[in-house]
Amino acid sequence: MDTREIFEDLVALLEQDGVDVRRQAMGGGGGFCRIKGKGVFFVDTECSILEMTAICSRAVNELIDIESIYLRPQVRLYLEKYSDTPSFP
């Protein structure tokens, strides 16, 4: 399983949780925020897939109880790697 597949699995988890995922060029950045109470995750199409996967992992760890759902082993390992990241405001 490559990084792109892990990223797409993480994005799917966010979407299943009701987060609006928007893919657009942002000049370097992206991430999770709340707009009028709705969760939105911005995928910066100009960032590397590694950077966006790390950012997406942080959002999934913050928003989703991953212990209660099935995840492919590679995805779970990737999430565990980023489990000690700071929370979102």
Secondary structure as UniProt FT lines:
FT   HELIX           3..16
FT   TURN            17..18
FT   STRAND          20..24
FT   STRAND          31..35
FT   TURN            36..37
FT   STRAND          38..44
FT   TURN            45..46
FT   HELIX           49..63
FT   HELIX           66..68
FT   HELIX           73..81
FT   TURN            82..84
//
